Protein backbone atom coordinates (compact mmCIF):
# COMPACT_ATOMS: atom_id res chain seq x y z
CA UNK A 1 0.00 0.00 0.00
CA UNK A 2 2.67 2.49 1.08
CA UNK A 3 5.88 0.49 1.07
CA UNK A 4 8.10 3.55 0.55
CA UNK A 5 7.09 6.45 2.79
CA UNK A 6 9.59 8.97 1.42
CA UNK A 7 13.13 9.27 0.09
CA UNK A 8 16.24 10.98 1.41
CA UNK A 9 19.32 12.25 -0.44
CA UNK A 10 22.07 9.64 -0.71
CA UNK A 11 25.41 11.44 -0.32
CA UNK A 12 27.37 8.42 -1.57
CA UNK A 13 25.59 7.84 -4.89
CA UNK A 14 23.94 11.18 -5.49
CA UNK A 15 20.56 9.47 -5.84
CA UNK A 16 17.68 9.05 -3.44
CA UNK A 17 17.52 6.62 -0.51
CA UNK A 18 14.06 5.10 0.02
CA UNK A 19 12.69 4.91 3.55
CA UNK A 20 10.52 1.81 3.83
CA UNK A 21 7.40 1.76 5.98
CA UNK A 22 8.27 -1.69 7.34
CA UNK A 23 11.56 -0.46 8.77
CA UNK A 24 9.96 2.68 10.22
CA UNK A 25 7.21 0.70 11.95
CA UNK A 26 9.73 -1.83 13.28
CA UNK A 27 11.82 1.02 14.73
CA UNK A 28 8.76 2.67 16.31
CA UNK A 29 7.69 -0.67 17.74
CA UNK A 30 11.09 -1.25 19.31
CA UNK A 31 11.12 2.23 20.86
CA UNK A 32 7.59 1.81 22.23
CA UNK A 33 8.50 -1.59 23.66
CA UNK A 34 11.68 -0.33 25.35
CA UNK A 35 10.07 2.78 26.82
CA UNK A 36 7.11 0.92 28.30
CA UNK A 37 9.34 -1.89 29.59
CA UNK A 38 11.68 0.63 31.28
CA UNK A 39 8.69 2.32 32.92
CA UNK A 40 7.38 -1.02 34.16
CA UNK A 41 10.83 -2.06 35.40
CA UNK A 42 11.21 1.15 37.38
CA UNK A 43 7.88 0.56 39.10
CA UNK A 44 8.85 -3.03 39.83
CA UNK A 45 12.17 -2.30 41.49
CA UNK A 46 14.22 -3.63 38.55
CA UNK A 47 16.94 -1.78 36.71
CA UNK A 48 15.65 0.03 33.59
CA UNK A 49 19.17 -0.14 32.15
CA UNK A 50 19.12 -3.92 32.49
CA UNK A 51 15.86 -3.99 30.56
CA UNK A 52 17.37 -1.85 27.81
CA UNK A 53 20.44 -4.10 27.55
CA UNK A 54 18.23 -7.18 27.35
CA UNK A 55 16.03 -5.54 24.71
CA UNK A 56 19.00 -4.62 22.50
CA UNK A 57 20.52 -8.08 22.66
CA UNK A 58 17.09 -9.60 22.11
CA UNK A 59 16.52 -7.37 19.08
CA UNK A 60 19.80 -8.35 17.44
CA UNK A 61 19.30 -12.05 18.09
CA UNK A 62 15.66 -11.81 17.04
CA UNK A 63 16.59 -10.30 13.67
CA UNK A 64 19.09 -13.07 13.02
CA UNK A 65 16.66 -15.80 14.09
CA UNK A 66 13.71 -14.43 12.12
CA UNK A 67 15.86 -13.88 9.04
CA UNK A 68 17.27 -17.41 9.18
CA UNK A 69 13.79 -18.93 9.31
CA UNK A 70 12.70 -16.71 6.42
CA UNK A 71 15.75 -17.83 4.45
CA UNK A 72 14.82 -21.48 5.02
CA UNK A 73 11.21 -20.77 4.02
CA UNK A 74 11.92 -18.64 0.92
CA UNK A 75 15.48 -19.49 -0.23
CA UNK A 76 14.81 -18.20 -3.74
CA UNK A 77 14.58 -14.60 -2.52
CA UNK A 78 18.24 -14.51 -1.44
CA UNK A 79 20.73 -14.01 -4.26
CA UNK A 80 23.71 -12.71 -2.27
CA UNK A 81 24.92 -12.38 1.29
CA UNK A 82 23.88 -8.72 1.26
CA UNK A 83 20.23 -9.73 0.79
CA UNK A 84 20.29 -11.31 4.24
CA UNK A 85 20.73 -7.88 5.85
CA UNK A 86 18.01 -6.02 3.91
CA UNK A 87 15.55 -6.19 6.77
CA UNK A 88 13.98 -2.86 5.82
CA UNK A 89 12.35 -4.70 2.93
CA UNK A 90 10.58 -7.12 5.24
CA UNK A 91 11.19 -10.83 5.38
CA UNK A 92 11.14 -11.52 9.13
CA UNK A 93 9.45 -14.58 10.61
CA UNK A 94 8.21 -13.76 14.10
CA UNK A 95 8.54 -17.19 15.67
CA UNK A 96 12.12 -17.44 14.43
CA UNK A 97 12.81 -14.11 16.08
CA UNK A 98 11.06 -15.18 19.28
CA UNK A 99 13.18 -18.32 19.53
CA UNK A 100 16.39 -16.45 18.75
CA UNK A 101 15.65 -13.56 21.09
CA UNK A 102 14.30 -15.80 23.85
CA UNK A 103 17.38 -18.02 23.86
CA UNK A 104 19.71 -15.01 23.91
CA UNK A 105 17.78 -13.20 26.65
CA UNK A 106 17.73 -16.28 28.88
CA UNK A 107 21.46 -16.79 28.37
CA UNK A 108 22.23 -13.13 29.04
CA UNK A 109 20.21 -13.04 32.26
CA UNK A 110 21.77 -16.30 33.44
CA UNK A 111 25.25 -14.93 32.69
CA UNK A 112 24.47 -11.72 34.61
CA UNK A 113 22.98 -13.77 37.48
CA UNK A 114 19.75 -11.78 37.28
CA UNK A 115 16.29 -12.99 38.24
CA UNK A 116 14.96 -14.37 34.96
CA UNK A 117 11.21 -14.65 35.48
CA UNK A 118 10.63 -11.12 36.87
CA UNK A 119 12.49 -9.63 33.91
CA UNK A 120 10.46 -11.72 31.46
CA UNK A 121 7.28 -10.50 33.13
CA UNK A 122 8.38 -6.91 32.60
CA UNK A 123 9.19 -7.54 28.93
CA UNK A 124 6.15 -9.59 27.91
CA UNK A 125 3.52 -6.82 27.60
CA UNK A 126 5.95 -4.60 25.72
CA UNK A 127 6.78 -7.40 23.30
CA UNK A 128 3.12 -7.58 22.32
CA UNK A 129 3.03 -3.81 21.83
CA UNK A 130 6.13 -3.74 19.64
CA UNK A 131 4.84 -6.68 17.60
CA UNK A 132 1.60 -4.78 16.91
CA UNK A 133 3.64 -2.01 15.26
CA UNK A 134 5.39 -4.65 13.19
CA UNK A 135 2.10 -6.03 11.88
CA UNK A 136 1.09 -2.56 10.74
CA UNK A 137 4.39 -2.50 8.89
CA UNK A 138 3.46 -5.82 7.26
CA UNK A 139 0.22 -4.24 6.04
CA UNK A 140 2.00 -1.27 4.50
CA UNK A 141 4.70 -3.45 2.98
CA UNK A 142 2.37 -6.06 1.48
CA UNK A 143 3.52 -9.23 3.25
CA UNK A 144 1.70 -11.70 5.55
CA UNK A 145 -1.56 -10.88 3.78
CA UNK A 146 -4.86 -12.68 4.26
CA UNK A 147 -7.05 -14.86 2.09
CA UNK A 148 -8.72 -13.52 -1.04
CA UNK A 149 -12.20 -12.25 -0.22
CA UNK A 150 -15.09 -13.86 -2.14
CA UNK A 151 -16.75 -10.46 -2.31
CA UNK A 152 -14.19 -8.22 -4.00
CA UNK A 153 -16.24 -5.17 -3.04
CA UNK A 154 -16.18 -5.86 0.70
CA UNK A 155 -15.53 -2.62 2.60
CA UNK A 156 -13.15 -4.26 5.04
CA UNK A 157 -10.86 -5.73 2.39
CA UNK A 158 -7.53 -4.22 1.36
CA UNK A 159 -6.03 -4.21 -2.12
CA UNK A 160 -2.54 -3.27 -3.25
CA UNK A 161 -2.16 -0.98 -6.28
CA UNK A 162 -0.93 -2.17 -9.64
CA UNK A 163 2.30 -0.17 -9.28
CA UNK A 164 3.32 -1.90 -6.03
CA UNK A 165 7.11 -2.39 -5.69
CA UNK A 166 8.56 -5.83 -6.44
CA UNK A 167 9.29 -6.46 -2.74
CA UNK A 168 5.55 -6.31 -1.97
CA UNK A 169 4.50 -9.95 -1.93
CA UNK A 170 0.72 -9.50 -2.20
CA UNK A 171 -0.67 -9.74 -5.76
CA UNK A 172 -1.87 -6.34 -6.93
CA UNK A 173 -5.47 -5.53 -7.72
CA UNK A 174 -7.03 -8.18 -5.45
CA UNK A 175 -8.87 -7.52 -2.19
CA UNK A 176 -7.62 -9.53 0.78
CA UNK A 177 -8.75 -10.02 4.34
CA UNK A 178 -6.62 -7.58 6.40
CA UNK A 179 -5.33 -10.32 8.66
CA UNK A 180 -2.25 -8.23 9.52
CA UNK A 181 -4.43 -5.51 11.03
CA UNK A 182 -6.57 -8.08 12.82
CA UNK A 183 -3.44 -9.51 14.42
CA UNK A 184 -2.24 -6.00 15.31
CA UNK A 185 -5.56 -5.37 17.10
CA UNK A 186 -5.23 -8.70 18.89
CA UNK A 187 -1.70 -7.84 20.00
CA UNK A 188 -2.85 -4.48 21.36
CA UNK A 189 -5.55 -6.32 23.32
CA UNK A 190 -2.91 -8.72 24.68
CA UNK A 191 -0.78 -5.71 25.67
CA UNK A 192 -3.68 -4.22 27.66
CA UNK A 193 -4.56 -7.53 29.32
CA UNK A 194 -0.96 -8.24 30.32
CA UNK A 195 -0.43 -4.69 31.60
CA UNK A 196 -3.46 -4.99 33.87
CA UNK A 197 -2.55 -8.51 34.96
CA UNK A 198 1.02 -7.41 35.74
CA UNK A 199 -0.22 -5.32 38.66
CA UNK A 200 -2.16 -8.24 40.12
CA UNK A 201 0.25 -11.08 39.42
CA UNK A 202 0.72 -13.52 42.29
CA UNK A 203 3.71 -15.43 40.94
CA UNK A 204 6.84 -14.58 38.94
CA UNK A 205 6.67 -15.79 35.35
CA UNK A 206 2.91 -15.81 34.97
CA UNK A 207 2.78 -12.63 32.89
CA UNK A 208 5.23 -14.15 30.40
CA UNK A 209 3.32 -17.43 30.54
CA UNK A 210 0.04 -15.67 29.82
CA UNK A 211 1.65 -13.91 26.86
CA UNK A 212 2.76 -17.23 25.39
CA UNK A 213 -0.69 -18.73 25.76
CA UNK A 214 -2.65 -15.74 24.47
CA UNK A 215 -0.44 -15.12 21.46
CA UNK A 216 -0.34 -18.82 20.62
CA UNK A 217 -4.14 -18.93 20.49
CA UNK A 218 -4.26 -15.73 18.42
CA UNK A 219 -1.65 -16.86 15.92
CA UNK A 220 -3.02 -20.39 15.62
CA UNK A 221 -6.46 -19.02 14.75
CA UNK A 222 -5.32 -16.33 12.31
CA UNK A 223 -3.16 -18.78 10.38
CA UNK A 224 -6.37 -20.23 8.89
CA UNK A 225 -7.00 -16.83 7.28
CA UNK A 226 -3.50 -16.27 5.91
CA UNK A 227 -3.16 -16.38 2.14
CA UNK A 228 0.50 -15.51 1.55
CA UNK A 229 1.68 -19.09 1.02
CA UNK A 230 0.41 -22.59 0.47
CA UNK A 231 -1.40 -23.97 3.48
CA UNK A 232 -1.58 -27.59 4.49
CA UNK A 233 -3.56 -29.10 7.32
CA UNK A 234 -1.51 -27.13 9.84
CA UNK A 235 1.23 -24.61 9.12
CA UNK A 236 4.64 -24.49 10.75
CA UNK A 237 3.50 -21.47 12.74
CA UNK A 238 0.51 -23.41 14.07
CA UNK A 239 2.68 -26.31 15.19
CA UNK A 240 4.99 -23.87 16.94
CA UNK A 241 1.94 -22.19 18.50
CA UNK A 242 0.92 -25.51 20.01
CA UNK A 243 4.39 -25.86 21.53
CA UNK A 244 4.52 -22.29 22.87
CA UNK A 245 1.04 -22.65 24.36
CA UNK A 246 2.02 -25.70 26.39
CA UNK A 247 5.33 -24.05 27.32
CA UNK A 248 3.33 -21.14 28.74
CA UNK A 249 1.02 -23.55 30.52
CA UNK A 250 3.98 -25.28 32.18
CA UNK A 251 5.50 -21.97 33.29
CA UNK A 252 2.13 -20.88 34.70
CA UNK A 253 1.67 -24.12 36.65
CA UNK A 254 5.19 -24.12 38.10
CA UNK A 255 5.44 -20.38 38.88
CA UNK A 256 6.40 -19.42 42.42
CA UNK A 257 4.71 -16.67 44.45
CA UNK A 258 6.07 -13.15 44.09
CA UNK A 259 8.24 -12.29 47.07
CA UNK A 260 7.39 -8.60 46.93
CA UNK A 261 4.57 -6.10 47.19
CA UNK A 262 1.74 -5.74 44.70
CA UNK A 263 3.74 -3.43 42.44
CA UNK A 264 6.76 -5.72 42.51
CA UNK A 265 8.89 -3.67 44.91
CA UNK A 266 10.67 -5.32 47.78
CA UNK A 267 8.74 -4.75 51.01
CA UNK A 268 10.30 -2.32 53.41
CA UNK A 269 11.37 -3.74 56.79
CA UNK A 270 9.08 -2.84 59.64
CA UNK A 271 10.31 0.00 61.80
CA UNK A 272 11.48 -1.01 65.25
CA UNK A 273 9.48 0.50 68.12
CA UNK A 274 11.25 3.28 69.98
CA UNK A 275 11.19 2.97 73.75
CA UNK A 276 10.68 6.05 75.79
CA UNK A 277 13.59 6.69 78.21
CA UNK A 278 12.79 5.74 81.77
CA UNK A 279 12.72 8.39 84.42
CA UNK A 280 15.81 7.59 86.49
CA UNK A 281 14.44 9.53 89.40
CA UNK A 282 11.64 7.08 89.74
CA UNK A 283 13.74 3.93 89.31
C-alpha positions, 0 to 999 in steps of 0.5 A: 500500500505504502511500502516507501514512505519517502526518500532521502538524499544519498550522499554516496551515490547522489541518488535518493535513498528510500525509507521503507514503511516496514523499517519505520514501523519496526523502529517505532515498535522497538522504541515503544516496547523499550520505553514501556518496559523501562517504565514497568521495570522502574515501578517493579524495582528492577533496573531500567538499564538492564531492561534496555540491555536485554532488549537490545541483545534480544533485538539483534538475536531476534533479527538473526533468528527471524531472518534465518527462518525466512531464508529457510522458508523462501530461499529463492529470494536470497541471491547474495549475502547482502540480501540477508541484511536487507531487513527494511524490505521485510522478510522476518518470521516472528517465531524465528525471532522469538526463539532467537531472542528468547534463547539469547535473553535467557542466556544473558540473564543467566550470565548476569545472574539476574532474576529471569522470570521477573524480567520476562514478566516486565518484557512480555507486555511490551513485546506484544506492543512492539509486535503490533507495530510490526504487523502494521508495517506488514500491512504497509509493505504487502507481506503476511496478507490474508485470504482472497475475499469472495466479495471483491467489493467488501468494505473491510478488504484491502487491495494493493495498487498495480504499481506496487514495488517488487518487494511487496508480496501480495498480488496487486489488484485483489482484495484480501482479508486484512489479517495483519491488522486483525493480528495488530488489534489482537496484539494491542488487546494482549498488551492491555490484558498483560499490563493490567494482569502485571499489577495483580500477578501472584507469581513470577513468570505468569505474565510471560506465561500468559503472553505465550498462551494468548499469542499462541491462540491468536496466531493459531487461529489467524493462520487459517485466514493467511493467504500468503503461502500454500497452506496444508492441514496445519502450518509451521507457525501453528505447530509452533503455536501448540508448543509455545502454548504448552510451554506457557502452561507449564511456566504458569503451573510451576510459577512461584509466588512473588516475594514482593509487594503488589507493584513488585517492589521489595517490602520495606522492613518494619520499623522497630518500636522506639522505647521512651527513656525511663525516668531515672528519678523514679527507678 
